[in-house]
């Protein structure tokens, strides 16, 4: 037998590190960012587009228009929001993010003609001033909730949960609860803030009907009301959101990011975004609400390709969070000593929870925050949103679509057996669907 | 006093009529036949004195900033939730989550209140003339909650800051809720605050409940507290 070192599949490096870290901490591990799973999960990479050949005629990529305008909330709201593109900035709190990051996201989104979203802890005045369209989150914690901010918003997002940690509340460790953040949230400075998992004034879906009515009454029916959920039992949850009278449903898959979460929730709860969008569409078709209640999909959307695939599967728009932070500078190889001090390196950093973000994004430290000049950061966000839009349009035109929202399941095929089963798309090289898919009507089956 | 009759009106029509009268400068408005309708007088941000002649449903006066509201009856869930300022008085009882997450203002319920009154409250004052259900003051952050009657289980569970004054008996204090000494300032505050709404503080032997602060930051040596809280 060789003397080369061998390692157990069970007791490997990460398992040993994990046990020994918990043996020190006495609790579960907490970190930021997104999934770090060693085993891949089904994703949009498991699908491929089928651009035009003889059976379809493509649009001229540099000549013919391809619409990207996206209208959200027309089901009940008298003032639905109209974004120029189907990519939006998701809710991230001032607290998890620095002031500069929040303002840069709002400004960057505005320049790209799309919306940004507030987050736990309320609305920054500068965020409102810089955003074209601002979505106001109403969260279980109600930190910083202010009716005047609600009335100044363009849409309301009633947040039930998020993909990174469904079924639990927010988390902001004491190192980030600065005097300013504490004052905004009415908390003692330095406290480990664990937000409630439930709303304080309603519990189940029948109560939510009344809560939505309250929000609608308070705003005289002007604003679209989104309902946002982490992706778990998506088929049932979307049907309940429909029944409750939501204008828009937001589904956040398990790849969704966060500023801080128990590691186990990031890795082991929820369902992948790919599966979530399929279940959501099936639910909308089941209740006859497809095309009436818009669907936004979130969770690990990295590019216009991901966005185009989500749209083709039934989403009206996508949210980006982590991708927008990476556009800001997250994980960029700058300030290398500070990455090393955290025990990490660029492209591997997930230390958003520590308040020591080397690039000034997930910190309340004034000195670190200065590393993120707002104008430059906003421009990078705008550029990235533009790039995503061009990517979506390129795929849409190649698939003969004059509107990106006309992308459809038939424009794609599954590259793997499991993605065929999840999506209901035929497996490449066959004309068959290997499994039931989520249940929507499939024109390509057989 | 201007009058609005809820009969044969939708909720939107009632709220629109309220807003219209307030914007016209009316400061005294009587709302007749509310019949426990939900979502009445929500999101009002101007001062006005509104009287509901009967019971109201969920979220009456919710998300307000300024109005004074009287309910001549009982109220459903989420009474006055999230208000920033103003005064809301309910003559009879209130349902779950009364004055949830308020940031200011004063909410008075002269009868009993169900579970989770003052949950996540962030400021302001709540006065309950009767008794309260379980998890009252759950995750309370700031403000003052005065209970003249008895309290159910888990009173003040996981509160961050703020004060609960209890005139009656408690079935069980919540996790990290502890009894603190009252002082002369508390006595003055209780006397003045309660007198403003017709209550005599001298009739009660108040206990003051505050945060033990064990849950502010994780301590692996205090596993028993965290086993319950996390």
Contacts between the chains, C-beta under 8 A, distances in Angstrom:
chain1	res1	chain2	res2	distance
A	25	B	220	6.7
A	26	B	220	2.8
A	26	B	221	7.9
A	26	B	223	7.0
A	27	B	218	6.0
A	27	B	220	6.6
A	27	B	226	7.2
A	27	B	230	7.2
A	141	B	120	6.9
A	142	B	82	6.2
A	142	B	100	7.9
A	142	B	101	4.0
A	142	B	120	6.0
A	142	B	122	7.5
A	143	B	122	7.9
A	145	B	63	7.9
A	145	B	82	5.5
A	145	B	101	6.6
A	145	B	103	7.2
A	146	B	84	6.8
A	146	B	103	7.7
A	147	B	43	5.7
A	147	B	45	6.0
A	147	B	63	4.5
A	147	B	64	7.0
A	147	B	65	5.5
A	147	B	82	7.1
A	147	B	84	6.3
A	148	B	45	6.7
A	148	B	65	7.0
A	150	B	43	7.3
A	150	B	63	6.9
A	151	B	43	7.2
A	151	B	45	7.3
A	174	B	216	7.7
A	174	B	217	5.5
A	185	B	141	7.8
A	186	B	103	6.9
A	186	B	122	3.8
A	186	B	123	6.4
A	186	B	141	4.7
A	186	B	142	5.1
A	187	B	141	6.0
A	187	B	160	5.9
A	187	B	161	7.9
A	188	B	160	6.1
A	188	B	161	5.9
A	188	B	216	6.5
A	190	B	216	7.7
A	190	B	217	7.4
A	191	B	160	6.5
A	191	B	216	4.5
A	191	B	217	6.7
A	192	B	216	6.7
A	192	B	217	5.1
A	192	B	218	5.9
A	194	B	230	7.9
A	196	B	120	6.3
A	196	B	139	5.9
A	200	B	81	7.1
A	200	B	97	5.7
A	200	B	100	3.8
A	200	B	101	5.0
A	200	B	116	6.9
A	200	B	119	4.3
A	200	B	120	4.6
A	201	B	59	7.1
A	201	B	62	7.7
A	201	B	77	6.4
A	201	B	78	3.6
A	201	B	81	4.4
A	201	B	82	7.8
A	201	B	96	7.9
A	201	B	97	4.2
A	201	B	100	4.3
A	201	B	101	7.2
A	201	B	119	7.8
A	202	B	77	6.9
A	202	B	78	6.8
A	202	B	97	7.5
A	207	B	58	7.7
A	207	B	77	7.0
A	210	B	38	5.2
A	210	B	39	6.8
A	210	B	57	7.8
A	210	B	58	4.6
A	210	B	59	6.8
A	210	B	77	7.8
A	211	B	59	7.5
A	211	B	78	7.9
A	213	B	11	7.1
A	213	B	38	6.6
A	213	B	39	5.2
A	214	B	38	7.5
A	214	B	39	4.7
A	214	B	42	5.3
A	214	B	58	7.2
A	214	B	59	4.5
A	214	B	62	5.7
A	214	B	63	7.4
A	214	B	78	7.7
A	217	B	11	6.2
A	217	B	12	6.6
A	217	B	15	5.2
A	217	B	39	4.6
A	217	B	42	5.0
A	217	B	43	6.7
A	218	B	42	4.7
A	218	B	43	2.7
A	218	B	62	7.4
A	218	B	63	5.3
A	219	B	43	6.8
A	220	B	12	7.6
A	220	B	15	7.6
A	220	B	16	7.0
A	220	B	19	7.6
A	221	B	12	6.7
